[in-house]
Amino acid sequence: MEILSLIGIFAGLALMIYLTFKGHSIIWVAPLSAFIVVLFAVGAGLGEDRTLLSSYTVDYMRGVGEYFISWFPTFLLGAIYGKVMEMTGAARALADLIVKLIGPRFVVLAVLIPCMLLTYGGVSLFVVVFIMYPMGYAIYKAADIPRTMLPAAIAFGSFGFTMTSIPGSPQIQNLIPMDYFDTAATAAPVMGIVASIIVLIPGYLYLNRRVKKARLENLGFTDDPKILKESENAFGEATVRYWLSGLIPLIVVFITLNLLKWNIVVALITGIIVCCLFHPDKLKRMPQTITEGAKGSVTAIMNTACAVGFGSVIRIVPGFALLTALLISQNATPMSLLFSEALSTSVLSGATGSASGGLSIALAAFADQYLAVAQTLGISPDILHRVASIAAGSLDKLPHNGAVITLLAVSHCTHKESYKDIFVVSVIIPLIALVILLLIWGAVL
């Protein structure tokens, strides 16, 4: 009867994908989907010590609670750090300077560079969206390029390889595997750098080609009636003077996390303090800024934790053993192991619309098995870390992804207007890069 339980797992996943795609909150969608999984499992034999109620009150809530306990400090301080960088004008100052130096001729590059610096420096992806839209809006307007093309450039720079591939990234998607594989943020640096190059070059060429095509077709810029006029001035001299206050905190977070090997919590606190030292006149606004960051962090972690709770329920049903057997062969080869890990992580990230959520579910469910098989094959846990992180940043950017929805809302564009380009640079290209990496490393290991 395990097959019935396995059908229930896929039915629960399908329901979660459908409801989140429709825009419903995963906070109630995840437990409902978990209930469907358990309902099918009852017919397959759930176990004497488990009931429909206990699967929610015990197993589901344990998964939510354990994830919350492990990652809330990181979510909280990451959100506060981003808000401090935003409130002081430090992040915008750095972005302004880059835009001013590059100019409207290289519109895509002018957006990508500050996005990548901000995310690699530890600023929350959601905060980067709010910071970069006014900057990108100004540069696309100066270059007379349709603003509907701007979300793809922001998505590529913010939700791309600086989130998952490049070694040392302080983003949560690169930190989660550390707990499961006992690795560092710089795990598998060669693979990470190769992945970054494979994604960056075609992504940049695609976006640049779209800009050139728009110019040839005389598709010019159209104003966003909802944007604040004061945000249109991306070249304010008063802001540019303080660009170092945007760059140095990013460097500090990177050095303390990756070179000094400090805990991410300590690294983020240090970044916050350094940013504040540049702006003592803004300290009176700190309590409100911390409050805003704290509120945002709770929403972000609850969305992910609820997805993890769904994964915890999957692990207790009989169909999980069958699913594990399908995904992890006892006679695995290096290539089949890496493809298995990438498949489970990317599919679950797509199902939840969250790279961190899918990554947490996959690793909570399969990390021990992957490690055991990898050990017999002589594969370093660093490779497992990097593959999982890269795979999480592919199918997660489907239309129901929270970051994508936020980006389109901030830029006042619709999925119909802008999602095609986002899909190409944030889903198609990363997936192709992932397959290339797996083929190369699977053959070499």
Summary of the structure (lengths in Angstrom):
residues: 445
radius of gyration: 21.9
end to end distance: 37.7
largest distance: 69.7
contacts: 1697
relative contact order: 0.16
helix: 80%
strand: 0%
